[in-house]
Amino acid sequence: MKRTIRGRKRVTLVFAALILVVGVIAGGTAAKTSGTHAAKSQQVTTITLAHWNSSAVELASLRKTLAAFEKGHPAIKVKEISLDPYPEGMLARFAARKPPDIFYVDSNPFPDWQKQGVLEPLNARIVKSHFALKPFYGRLLAAFRDKKGTIYGFPKDWSPLAMEVNPAMLRAAGVTTIPTTWSQLATALQKLKSAGQPPACLDISLDRMLAFWYQNGGGFLNATKTAAIVDSAANNGAVTRYFSWLKSGLAQTKQQLGAGWCGEALGKKLASIIFEGNWVYSYMKETFPQVGFAVRPMVKNARTGNLGFTVSYSIAKDSKHKSQAFTLLTYLTGPKGMRVWTKNVGYLPSRKDVTPPPGRATFLREAPWARAWQFAPGFSKVTDTANSELQAAFEGKETVAKALDTIQDAATKALRRGR
Amino acid sequence: MAVATEAKAVSPRRRESLAGAKVREALVGYAFVAIPMGFFLLFFIFPVGYAIYISFFDWGLLGKIEYLGLQNYKDLIHDKAFWTWPPHIHAASENSAFWNTAYYTAVVVPTQMALGLALALAVNAKIRGRTFFRAAYYFPSLTSSAAITAVAIYILNSGGVLNAILSKIEGHTVRTPWFGESGTALESIMGLNVWTTSGTMMLFYLATLQSIPTDVYEAAAIDGASRWRIFSKITFPLLKPGHFFVAVLSVIGCLKIFDQAFIVSAGKGGPAYSTETAVLYLYQTAIFDQYWGYAAAIGVVLFAIIFLITLVQRLLFGKAEIGY
């Protein structure tokens, strides 16, 4: 009998232990919920802002801007979270229906996010708050509108591409006039090569090559974004020309140069000419302060052409603090907040009433012909396909025409599916 | 047995309580097992079942969920990005993740096994400092594959250490971007993986080697068998359980290849589709393109393939048990 009692005791003990564990977990959760209740009962609302940060300067500038906002709005506290990888992190939060209240949206995935209905339309709030849209550059604001004209975010800054050169290398090769056309570029690169100076760095990537397609009179989608126009003779000509510079050794890819991106190649003095955006400034200042460089206009061929990269602040449809988020949104993209932001981070303002940081005039002059880096829903896969096809064509595994055909097919399929 | 004899000797009442004690003991046992089992069901069996379930749907994280029946599987058969017939390896436009994975497996598994066996034989020999060699060969397996890949990106860079060494050997400048060209990217990952995992294979082979009784060798020595004959007629066949285990492990590991390909290509499977593996394609379909149902279907197919291959291997190697 004794044995059985002990056995029973043991069973009871195990179950008691189990109950204890469950109780502790439940208690922990209860404590957490009561904690948030306590925070809510105070007058201060905490909203969450999600972003990525490409550099320490960017993070510090964002914190400075947010601190300036909190100073003027004591009822709103901003909790800032940095996500890496960003789109994946955001999608997980959207799916869990617990997104940050306000966050960065890149112009490229914007069509997807807008279509999925995770972004809050802002029109009613714009009307109510009399927030003026006129000061924004029209093309940048248009990147965050849907076909009906509904606005889902305001651009926080932007950048086109330009030509960054190492003046010392050009001087050493006797290149006295800065190339402005493709043929002048080829001549300059030839001179650099003969003088034993480093080549240009060219990226086999659609987000650089498309600018050259535009310059040759080509493009990716038609004006209404309803049809792909990839397999054109103009595009073929642009790709062939671009590859010819690489194949003749006038230029090299970042992989061939052993750099993570062309900016790194410029900094490490592996490249004499690159085509990158305004982000080169803060990068060079931070990483290669001793290397001299100059920003020159983007080259042109049949016409001028460039890409514009922009990012908005948008509000989540599932946000519980939309009015506070809108207050922050209009501060960050309004004249006051944008002044603090661009002054600190050195990016180009998306508003005409904010003076850009000094020395950025060359970039601003690209604005009239810079087209937004944006396509249609489902195009992240298409740009991946494009990059792979262009690489395959560069390696000589297929013709340029075949590569463009495949990209054309992928784009057409994505457009059909997105409709 | 002792319990049974004891039970016979005692009264029926005592026997009853003993049976009760047994049940209780079993209950206690199950209670202890319940917690890990609960985790296993919740985090392993349930997700597998759920993945099979959603593979029949057009399943987005956001937006509508629509029942498709077998449509995802039908699409997969015709998906050139996943698989093509005839096979395309290193092809330009046909980026078939399946054939990339098959090619990878076909090269890595035999290399890994041969290297693992060779290392095991080496460190099993009675040589000075063999404990050191065992540890040294096993060491790469302990390092995280992500860290190794990150370091390899520098070493295999066009201006990296490997090219510097090759330049010295060949007498002219070599600047191959190993991960940057489609002709060498997957092969570089192969080399990397053979190196990191052969230590583990060595360990398994070593364990099997040491379970071979010494009297077999003594008999062979008495018969005057040559070293090669001893290896080919005794060691190699008696390693059968080791071969089976290592082969299964290696094949499964290869078919699941993801992390190195992901890191090297920043998740894109480039350059020119060369590092696009089946699991990476699954990941891209789910995470980048948000086709969760389709991605689940890829996962189920991959599971079926791995399961089938393991079955075939089991048949080939017999029951993998050996009587001495």
Interface residues (C-beta under 8 A of the other chain):
Chain A: M1 R3 T4 G7 R8 R10 V11 V14 F15 L18 P87 E88 L91 A92 F94 A95 D112 Q116 G117 V118 T253 Q255 Q256 L257 G258 L270 G378 S380 K381 D384 N387 S388 E389 Q391 A392 A393 E395 K397 E398 K402 A403 T406
Chain B: S17 G20 A21 R24 E25 L27 V28 A31 F32 G60 L61 L62 G63 H90 A91 A92 S93 N95 N157 S158 G159 G160 R175 P177 F179 G180 E181 S182 G183 K268 G269 G270 P271 A272 Y273 Q284 I287 F288 D289 Q290
